[in-house]
Amino acid sequence: MTARLPSLNGLRAFEAAARHLSFTQAAQELNVTQTAISHQIRRLEEELGIRLFIRQSRALALTPQAAEYLPGIRAAFQDLRTATDRLLRKGDDRVLTISTLTSLAVKWLLPRLSSFQEQHPEIDVRITTSTELVDFRTSNVDAAIRYGQGRWPGLDAEWLMAEHLFPVCSPKLLTGERALRRPEDLEHATLLHTSSTIDDWRLWLTAAGLPAHLSQNRGLTFDLAFMTIQAAIDGLGVAMGHTAYVADDVANGRLVVPFNVSMPSAGYYFVTPQDRPATPKLNLFRDWLRTAAKQ
């Protein structure tokens, strides 16, 4: 016997409230009143016979049952969004969706994308960013640009460009009493970190023959690499630069490379599913991307 599905409105209210941990923010997102969200959640709890939220004076928390229930509900709504998007886009051969990392998009891809648009104005390029590997089976993404070793099961990965790690900073940090003149001067510098690549400083310091514990000196940490680079441009400290992220800023004088010590890292790859034939628009973008990467 198939279980009867609970109210769709109740599930929407639950998913939004669980994501925000706030009835107020869920109400704003769904364009209803907070009272309506509260009623829908209460009705859903009655249908399921399970308590979903622990209501505290100034906070909202999921019960263990709700925390277990949420991933499936969230995935179901994402499948609905994906199916709807596919339906609305069906037959639209102009759209090309590329997934990549936010910082690579901001610091490397977007500044170059206008040349592709000039060459192929008939193609509508859409850039989506994520720190997670794209699932080509459940998304409308045509291809991805990813950082790593190029080994992803079920995917074709074409090497685009190599990466090196090296410190970068504002030119203003090369002058003054505590000017950076040699790697040892980093002992007195503020180090800028990116949380997703928190080991970069330790690895570079080791390669440069410096104590790895210097990476734990006072510093600032940011969620995304392009934020770390911007902090370096603003003179807040020294960042660990990735070639693709800092090349333009170094060329334009916004950043300088204070030491002649770099360390090779993983590279960037153009990734496509093996079981999906390449379309003409994808091949045009691939060819353009190869040229951009070589430059």
BALOBA-1460 file (C-alpha; in Angstrom, 3 decimals):
// residues 295
<rec num="1" residu="m" x="0.000" y="0.000" z="0.000"/>
<rec num="2" residu="t" x="1.394" y="3.378" z="-1.052"/>
<rec num="3" residu="a" x="1.611" y="5.998" z="1.700"/>
<rec num="4" residu="r" x="-0.538" y="9.058" z="1.098"/>
<rec num="5" residu="l" x="1.521" y="12.147" z="0.373"/>
<rec num="6" residu="p" x="1.179" y="14.996" z="2.861"/>
<rec num="7" residu="s" x="0.149" y="18.495" z="1.841"/>
<rec num="8" residu="l" x="2.449" y="20.036" z="-0.767"/>
<rec num="9" residu="n" x="1.999" y="23.470" z="0.820"/>
<rec num="10" residu="g" x="2.981" y="22.000" z="4.162"/>
<rec num="11" residu="l" x="6.100" y="20.442" z="2.660"/>
<rec num="12" residu="r" x="7.058" y="23.738" z="1.001"/>
<rec num="13" residu="a" x="6.625" y="25.542" z="4.293"/>
<rec num="14" residu="f" x="8.671" y="22.891" z="6.104"/>
<rec num="15" residu="e" x="11.516" y="22.979" z="3.569"/>
<rec num="16" residu="a" x="11.757" y="26.776" z="3.622"/>
<rec num="17" residu="a" x="11.484" y="27.039" z="7.419"/>
<rec num="18" residu="a" x="14.046" y="24.268" z="7.908"/>
<rec num="19" residu="r" x="16.461" y="25.933" z="5.503"/>
<rec num="20" residu="h" x="16.211" y="29.321" z="7.217"/>
<rec num="21" residu="l" x="15.434" y="27.989" z="10.721"/>
<rec num="22" residu="s" x="12.947" y="30.834" z="10.791"/>
<rec num="23" residu="f" x="9.190" y="30.989" z="10.164"/>
<rec num="24" residu="t" x="9.533" y="34.706" z="9.409"/>
<rec num="25" residu="q" x="12.115" y="34.246" z="6.648"/>
<rec num="26" residu="a" x="10.195" y="31.277" z="5.232"/>
<rec num="27" residu="a" x="7.067" y="33.457" z="5.066"/>
<rec num="28" residu="q" x="8.970" y="36.190" z="3.240"/>
<rec num="29" residu="e" x="10.374" y="33.692" z="0.719"/>
<rec num="30" residu="l" x="6.978" y="32.097" z="0.018"/>
<rec num="31" residu="n" x="5.152" y="35.442" z="0.082"/>
<rec num="32" residu="v" x="2.697" y="34.431" z="2.820"/>
<rec num="33" residu="t" x="2.217" y="35.479" z="6.424"/>
<rec num="34" residu="q" x="4.150" y="34.008" z="9.323"/>
<rec num="35" residu="t" x="0.825" y="32.791" z="10.721"/>
<rec num="36" residu="a" x="0.175" y="30.860" z="7.501"/>
<rec num="37" residu="i" x="3.576" y="29.168" z="7.766"/>
<rec num="38" residu="s" x="2.888" y="28.244" z="11.368"/>
<rec num="39" residu="h" x="-0.529" y="26.770" z="10.473"/>
<rec num="40" residu="q" x="0.917" y="24.791" z="7.533"/>
<rec num="41" residu="i" x="3.710" y="23.371" z="9.688"/>
<rec num="42" residu="r" x="1.260" y="22.432" z="12.445"/>
<rec num="43" residu="r" x="-1.051" y="20.730" z="9.924"/>
<rec num="44" residu="l" x="1.914" y="18.826" z="8.432"/>
<rec num="45" residu="e" x="2.992" y="17.665" z="11.884"/>
<rec num="46" residu="e" x="-0.560" y="16.408" z="12.496"/>
<rec num="47" residu="e" x="-0.618" y="14.570" z="9.150"/>
<rec num="48" residu="l" x="2.723" y="12.907" z="9.828"/>
<rec num="49" residu="g" x="2.158" y="12.378" z="13.529"/>
<rec num="50" residu="i" x="5.689" y="13.696" z="14.076"/>
<rec num="51" residu="r" x="6.973" y="16.853" z="15.687"/>
<rec num="52" residu="l" x="9.223" y="18.710" z="13.226"/>
<rec num="53" residu="f" x="10.440" y="21.793" z="15.056"/>
<rec num="54" residu="i" x="11.531" y="22.629" z="18.558"/>
<rec num="55" residu="r" x="10.172" y="26.110" z="19.155"/>
<rec num="56" residu="q" x="12.308" y="28.106" z="21.564"/>
<rec num="57" residu="s" x="11.946" y="31.717" z="22.724"/>
<rec num="58" residu="r" x="14.324" y="33.207" z="20.146"/>
<rec num="59" residu="a" x="15.382" y="30.221" z="18.073"/>
<rec num="60" residu="l" x="14.026" y="27.388" z="15.971"/>
<rec num="61" residu="a" x="15.592" y="23.938" z="15.772"/>
<rec num="62" residu="l" x="14.838" y="20.727" z="13.889"/>
<rec num="63" residu="t" x="13.886" y="17.596" z="15.755"/>
<rec num="64" residu="p" x="16.014" y="14.518" z="14.944"/>
<rec num="65" residu="q" x="13.123" y="13.123" z="12.829"/>
<rec num="66" residu="a" x="12.873" y="16.375" z="10.858"/>
<rec num="67" residu="a" x="16.630" y="16.492" z="10.255"/>
<rec num="68" residu="e" x="16.384" y="12.975" z="8.796"/>
<rec num="69" residu="y" x="13.320" y="13.907" z="6.714"/>
<rec num="70" residu="l" x="14.704" y="17.168" z="5.284"/>
<rec num="71" residu="p" x="17.294" y="15.889" z="2.740"/>
<rec num="72" residu="g" x="14.689" y="13.833" z="0.892"/>
<rec num="73" residu="i" x="12.201" y="16.716" z="0.815"/>
<rec num="74" residu="r" x="14.869" y="19.132" z="-0.348"/>
<rec num="75" residu="a" x="15.962" y="16.737" z="-3.104"/>
<rec num="76" residu="a" x="12.346" y="16.268" z="-4.211"/>
<rec num="77" residu="f" x="11.801" y="20.019" z="-4.579"/>
<rec num="78" residu="q" x="15.097" y="20.337" z="-6.446"/>
<rec num="79" residu="d" x="13.956" y="17.579" z="-8.833"/>
<rec num="80" residu="l" x="10.713" y="19.500" z="-9.404"/>
<rec num="81" residu="r" x="12.643" y="22.691" z="-10.157"/>
<rec num="82" residu="t" x="14.991" y="20.845" z="-12.505"/>
<rec num="83" residu="a" x="12.144" y="19.109" z="-14.349"/>
<rec num="84" residu="t" x="10.295" y="22.418" z="-14.749"/>
<rec num="85" residu="d" x="13.416" y="24.153" z="-16.007"/>
<rec num="86" residu="r" x="13.990" y="21.371" z="-18.519"/>
<rec num="87" residu="l" x="10.399" y="21.639" z="-19.711"/>
<rec num="88" residu="l" x="10.618" y="25.389" z="-20.192"/>
<rec num="89" residu="r" x="14.003" y="25.162" z="-21.899"/>
<rec num="90" residu="k" x="13.223" y="22.137" z="-24.089"/>
<rec num="91" residu="g" x="14.204" y="22.788" z="-27.665"/>
<rec num="92" residu="d" x="16.172" y="25.915" z="-26.788"/>
<rec num="93" residu="d" x="19.460" y="25.181" z="-28.554"/>
<rec num="94" residu="r" x="20.782" y="28.645" z="-27.815"/>
<rec num="95" residu="v" x="21.350" y="28.073" z="-24.091"/>
<rec num="96" residu="l" x="24.720" y="26.753" z="-22.891"/>
<rec num="97" residu="t" x="25.115" y="26.276" z="-19.130"/>
<rec num="98" residu="i" x="28.610" y="26.082" z="-17.651"/>
<rec num="99" residu="s" x="29.311" y="25.270" z="-14.010"/>
<rec num="100" residu="t" x="32.478" y="26.362" z="-12.258"/>
<rec num="101" residu="l" x="33.918" y="27.650" z="-8.999"/>
<rec num="102" residu="t" x="32.775" y="31.102" z="-7.902"/>
<rec num="103" residu="s" x="36.282" y="32.520" z="-7.594"/>
<rec num="104" residu="l" x="37.387" y="31.161" z="-10.971"/>
<rec num="105" residu="a" x="34.289" y="32.697" z="-12.549"/>
<rec num="106" residu="v" x="34.891" y="36.099" z="-10.922"/>
<rec num="107" residu="k" x="38.663" y="36.319" z="-11.353"/>
<rec num="108" residu="w" x="39.264" y="34.495" z="-14.652"/>
<rec num="109" residu="l" x="36.256" y="33.397" z="-16.706"/>
<rec num="110" residu="l" x="33.957" y="36.434" z="-16.620"/>
<rec num="111" residu="p" x="36.637" y="38.991" z="-17.598"/>
<rec num="112" residu="r" x="37.273" y="36.932" z="-20.753"/>
<rec num="113" residu="l" x="33.744" y="35.859" z="-21.619"/>
<rec num="114" residu="s" x="32.913" y="38.924" z="-23.699"/>
<rec num="115" residu="s" x="35.193" y="37.685" z="-26.487"/>
<rec num="116" residu="f" x="33.131" y="34.484" z="-26.785"/>
<rec num="117" residu="q" x="29.921" y="36.500" z="-26.855"/>
<rec num="118" residu="e" x="31.326" y="38.683" z="-29.613"/>
<rec num="119" residu="q" x="32.287" y="35.634" z="-31.662"/>
<rec num="120" residu="h" x="29.034" y="33.718" z="-31.018"/>
<rec num="121" residu="p" x="26.186" y="36.118" z="-30.161"/>
<rec num="122" residu="e" x="23.687" y="33.395" z="-31.074"/>
<rec num="123" residu="i" x="24.658" y="31.347" z="-27.983"/>
<rec num="124" residu="d" x="23.169" y="32.287" z="-24.600"/>
<rec num="125" residu="v" x="25.880" y="31.373" z="-22.056"/>
<rec num="126" residu="r" x="24.748" y="30.867" z="-18.486"/>
<rec num="127" residu="i" x="27.336" y="30.574" z="-15.716"/>
<rec num="128" residu="t" x="26.411" y="28.742" z="-12.526"/>
<rec num="129" residu="t" x="28.800" y="28.395" z="-9.600"/>
<rec num="130" residu="s" x="29.198" y="25.789" z="-6.901"/>
<rec num="131" residu="t" x="31.882" y="24.320" z="-4.666"/>
<rec num="132" residu="e" x="30.376" y="20.863" z="-5.250"/>
<rec num="133" residu="l" x="30.936" y="18.656" z="-8.289"/>
<rec num="134" residu="v" x="28.013" y="19.028" z="-10.674"/>
<rec num="135" residu="d" x="25.673" y="16.042" z="-11.087"/>
<rec num="136" residu="f" x="25.057" y="15.954" z="-14.840"/>
<rec num="137" residu="r" x="22.252" y="13.410" z="-14.401"/>
<rec num="138" residu="t" x="20.010" y="15.741" z="-12.428"/>
<rec num="139" residu="s" x="21.039" y="19.196" z="-13.663"/>
<rec num="140" residu="n" x="20.821" y="21.158" z="-16.889"/>
<rec num="141" residu="v" x="24.548" y="21.851" z="-16.885"/>
<rec num="142" residu="d" x="26.284" y="21.174" z="-20.217"/>
<rec num="143" residu="a" x="29.878" y="21.248" z="-18.945"/>
<rec num="144" residu="a" x="31.970" y="22.257" z="-15.958"/>
<rec num="145" residu="i" x="35.358" y="23.793" z="-15.290"/>
<rec num="146" residu="r" x="36.837" y="22.105" z="-12.244"/>
<rec num="147" residu="y" x="40.031" y="22.155" z="-10.197"/>
<rec num="148" residu="g" x="41.734" y="18.886" z="-9.342"/>
<rec num="149" residu="q" x="43.703" y="15.963" z="-10.741"/>
<rec num="150" residu="g" x="41.336" y="15.276" z="-13.660"/>
<rec num="151" residu="r" x="40.085" y="11.908" z="-12.444"/>
<rec num="152" residu="w" x="36.293" y="11.837" z="-12.066"/>
<rec num="153" residu="p" x="34.459" y="8.539" z="-12.814"/>
<rec num="154" residu="g" x="32.039" y="8.708" z="-15.728"/>
<rec num="155" residu="l" x="33.341" y="12.066" z="-16.913"/>
<rec num="156" residu="d" x="35.690" y="13.219" z="-19.662"/>
<rec num="157" residu="a" x="38.198" y="15.734" z="-18.315"/>
<rec num="158" residu="e" x="40.286" y="17.812" z="-20.709"/>
<rec num="159" residu="w" x="43.238" y="19.634" z="-19.159"/>
<rec num="160" residu="l" x="43.040" y="23.411" z="-19.557"/>
<rec num="161" residu="m" x="45.779" y="25.068" z="-17.518"/>
<rec num="162" residu="a" x="48.208" y="24.460" z="-14.692"/>
<rec num="163" residu="e" x="48.177" y="26.160" z="-11.317"/>
<rec num="164" residu="h" x="50.984" y="27.441" z="-9.115"/>
<rec num="165" residu="l" x="50.783" y="28.738" z="-5.569"/>
<rec num="166" residu="f" x="52.732" y="31.816" z="-4.479"/>
<rec num="167" residu="p" x="52.211" y="34.717" z="-2.049"/>
<rec num="168" residu="v" x="50.761" y="37.982" z="-3.363"/>
<rec num="169" residu="c" x="50.144" y="41.318" z="-1.703"/>
<rec num="170" residu="s" x="49.463" y="44.973" z="-2.310"/>
<rec num="171" residu="p" x="52.481" y="47.009" z="-3.518"/>
<rec num="172" residu="k" x="52.158" y="49.106" z="-0.351"/>
<rec num="173" residu="l" x="53.409" y="46.123" z="1.714"/>
<rec num="174" residu="l" x="56.791" y="46.319" z="-0.024"/>
<rec num="175" residu="t" x="57.606" y="49.618" z="1.677"/>
<rec num="176" residu="g" x="57.848" y="50.792" z="5.254"/>
<rec num="177" residu="e" x="59.358" y="49.474" z="8.443"/>
<rec num="178" residu="r" x="58.041" y="45.935" z="8.018"/>
<rec num="179" residu="a" x="58.389" y="45.700" z="4.251"/>
<rec num="180" residu="l" x="58.330" y="42.223" z="2.734"/>
<rec num="181" residu="r" x="61.767" y="41.622" z="1.250"/>
<rec num="182" residu="r" x="62.347" y="37.910" z="1.862"/>
<rec num="183" residu="p" x="60.115" y="34.943" z="2.795"/>
<rec num="184" residu="e" x="61.290" y="35.097" z="6.415"/>
<rec num="185" residu="d" x="59.536" y="38.470" z="6.748"/>
<rec num="186" residu="l" x="56.205" y="36.638" z="6.677"/>
<rec num="187" residu="e" x="56.713" y="35.937" z="10.367"/>
<rec num="188" residu="h" x="55.521" y="39.482" z="11.072"/>
<rec num="189" residu="a" x="52.869" y="39.671" z="8.334"/>
<rec num="190" residu="t" x="49.119" y="39.117" z="8.449"/>
<rec num="191" residu="l" x="48.328" y="36.012" z="6.435"/>
<rec num="192" residu="l" x="45.074" y="35.811" z="4.473"/>
<rec num="193" residu="h" x="43.426" y="32.388" z="4.169"/>
<rec num="194" residu="t" x="40.596" y="30.797" z="2.196"/>
<rec num="195" residu="s" x="38.688" y="28.253" z="4.259"/>
<rec num="196" residu="s" x="38.361" y="25.742" z="1.386"/>
<rec num="197" residu="t" x="42.154" y="25.713" z="0.814"/>
<rec num="198" residu="i" x="43.315" y="26.305" z="4.353"/>
<rec num="199" residu="d" x="46.432" y="24.125" z="3.863"/>
<rec num="200" residu="d" x="47.851" y="26.226" z="1.005"/>
<rec num="201" residu="w" x="50.006" y="28.367" z="3.275"/>
<rec num="202" residu="r" x="51.371" y="25.375" z="5.175"/>
<rec num="203" residu="l" x="52.277" y="23.606" z="1.935"/>
<rec num="204" residu="w" x="53.973" y="26.663" z="0.437"/>
<rec num="205" residu="l" x="55.917" y="27.442" z="3.627"/>
<rec num="206" residu="t" x="57.200" y="23.869" z="3.696"/>
<rec num="207" residu="a" x="58.211" y="24.067" z="0.026"/>
<rec num="208" residu="a" x="59.981" y="27.377" z="0.726"/>
<rec num="209" residu="g" x="61.941" y="25.823" z="3.592"/>
<rec num="210" residu="l" x="60.148" y="27.847" z="6.264"/>
<rec num="211" residu="p" x="58.489" y="26.573" z="9.467"/>
<rec num="212" residu="a" x="54.979" y="25.338" z="8.701"/>
<rec num="213" residu="h" x="53.727" y="26.744" z="12.009"/>
<rec num="214" residu="l" x="53.934" y="30.265" z="10.525"/>
<rec num="215" residu="s" x="50.661" y="29.438" z="8.764"/>
<rec num="216" residu="q" x="49.002" y="29.594" z="12.185"/>
<rec num="217" residu="n" x="50.131" y="33.160" z="12.856"/>
<rec num="218" residu="r" x="47.546" y="35.920" z="13.138"/>
<rec num="219" residu="g" x="45.483" y="36.342" z="10.016"/>
<rec num="220" residu="l" x="42.096" y="36.594" z="8.368"/>
<rec num="221" residu="t" x="40.043" y="33.802" z="6.796"/>
<rec num="222" residu="f" x="37.434" y="34.132" z="4.031"/>
<rec num="223" residu="d" x="34.922" y="31.702" z="2.533"/>
<rec num="224" residu="l" x="35.852" y="32.327" z="-1.104"/>
<rec num="225" residu="a" x="39.195" y="32.842" z="-2.802"/>
<rec num="226" residu="f" x="38.182" y="35.993" z="-4.661"/>
<rec num="227" residu="m" x="37.376" y="37.611" z="-1.290"/>
<rec num="228" residu="t" x="40.851" y="36.663" z="-0.032"/>
<rec num="229" residu="i" x="42.423" y="38.180" z="-3.147"/>
<rec num="230" residu="q" x="40.409" y="41.373" z="-2.751"/>
<rec num="231" residu="a" x="41.579" y="41.630" z="0.854"/>
<rec num="232" residu="a" x="45.177" y="41.404" z="-0.400"/>
<rec num="233" residu="i" x="44.494" y="44.127" z="-2.993"/>
<rec num="234" residu="d" x="43.127" y="46.305" z="-0.179"/>
<rec num="235" residu="g" x="46.355" y="45.850" z="1.784"/>
<rec num="236" residu="l" x="44.916" y="43.752" z="4.627"/>
<rec num="237" residu="g" x="47.684" y="41.160" z="4.420"/>
<rec num="238" residu="v" x="49.419" y="38.577" z="2.247"/>
<rec num="239" residu="a" x="47.344" y="36.026" z="0.335"/>
<rec num="240" residu="m" x="48.289" y="32.715" z="-1.207"/>
<rec num="241" residu="g" x="47.703" y="33.329" z="-4.899"/>
<rec num="242" residu="h" x="46.553" y="30.799" z="-7.462"/>
<rec num="243" residu="t" x="47.796" y="31.648" z="-10.945"/>
<rec num="244" residu="a" x="44.338" y="31.908" z="-12.529"/>
<rec num="245" residu="y" x="42.980" y="34.017" z="-9.682"/>
<rec num="246" residu="v" x="45.731" y="36.645" z="-9.536"/>
<rec num="247" residu="a" x="47.294" y="36.840" z="-13.008"/>
<rec num="248" residu="d" x="45.208" y="39.816" z="-14.141"/>
<rec num="249" residu="d" x="45.686" y="41.695" z="-10.854"/>
<rec num="250" residu="v" x="49.462" y="41.173" z="-11.007"/>
<rec num="251" residu="a" x="49.557" y="42.266" z="-14.652"/>
<rec num="252" residu="n" x="47.622" y="45.439" z="-13.782"/>
<rec num="253" residu="g" x="49.752" y="46.270" z="-10.751"/>
<rec num="254" residu="r" x="47.021" y="45.773" z="-8.159"/>
<rec num="255" residu="l" x="49.055" y="42.912" z="-6.689"/>
<rec num="256" residu="v" x="52.741" y="42.090" z="-6.596"/>
<rec num="257" residu="v" x="54.615" y="38.817" z="-6.088"/>
<rec num="258" residu="p" x="57.086" y="39.612" z="-3.289"/>
<rec num="259" residu="f" x="59.139" y="36.395" z="-3.459"/>
<rec num="260" residu="n" x="60.448" y="34.296" z="-6.311"/>
<rec num="261" residu="v" x="59.185" y="31.027" z="-4.809"/>
<rec num="262" residu="s" x="56.191" y="29.187" z="-6.264"/>
<rec num="263" residu="m" x="54.801" y="25.697" z="-5.845"/>
<rec num="264" residu="p" x="52.998" y="23.652" z="-8.528"/>
<rec num="265" residu="s" x="49.469" y="22.617" z="-7.673"/>
<rec num="266" residu="a" x="46.587" y="20.788" z="-9.355"/>
<rec num="267" residu="g" x="45.133" y="22.123" z="-12.603"/>
<rec num="268" residu="y" x="41.853" y="23.139" z="-14.201"/>
<rec num="269" residu="y" x="39.893" y="20.780" z="-16.426"/>
<rec num="270" residu="f" x="36.956" y="21.077" z="-18.807"/>
<rec num="271" residu="v" x="34.574" y="18.347" z="-17.680"/>
<rec num="272" residu="t" x="31.713" y="16.739" z="-19.633"/>
<rec num="273" residu="p" x="29.682" y="13.531" z="-19.145"/>
<rec num="274" residu="q" x="30.951" y="10.534" z="-21.123"/>
<rec num="275" residu="d" x="27.466" y="9.322" z="-21.991"/>
<rec num="276" residu="r" x="26.297" y="12.575" z="-23.569"/>
<rec num="277" residu="p" x="27.354" y="13.557" z="-27.123"/>
<rec num="278" residu="a" x="28.854" y="17.015" z="-27.492"/>
<rec num="279" residu="t" x="26.616" y="19.593" z="-29.167"/>
<rec num="280" residu="p" x="27.895" y="22.149" z="-31.700"/>
<rec num="281" residu="k" x="27.490" y="24.987" z="-29.168"/>
<rec num="282" residu="l" x="29.516" y="23.013" z="-26.604"/>
<rec num="283" residu="n" x="32.293" y="22.373" z="-29.105"/>
<rec num="284" residu="l" x="32.441" y="26.093" z="-29.955"/>
<rec num="285" residu="f" x="32.783" y="26.972" z="-26.280"/>
<rec num="286" residu="r" x="35.406" y="24.263" z="-25.740"/>
<rec num="287" residu="d" x="37.505" y="25.593" z="-28.624"/>
<rec num="288" residu="w" x="37.270" y="29.152" z="-27.317"/>
<rec num="289" residu="l" x="38.145" y="28.024" z="-23.793"/>
<rec num="290" residu="r" x="41.259" y="26.184" z="-24.993"/>
<rec num="291" residu="t" x="42.513" y="29.360" z="-26.646"/>
<rec num="292" residu="a" x="41.691" y="31.507" z="-23.597"/>
<rec num="293" residu="a" x="43.531" y="29.079" z="-21.312"/>
<rec num="294" residu="k" x="46.629" y="29.049" z="-23.523"/>
<rec num="295" residu="q" x="46.780" y="32.825" z="-23.473"/>
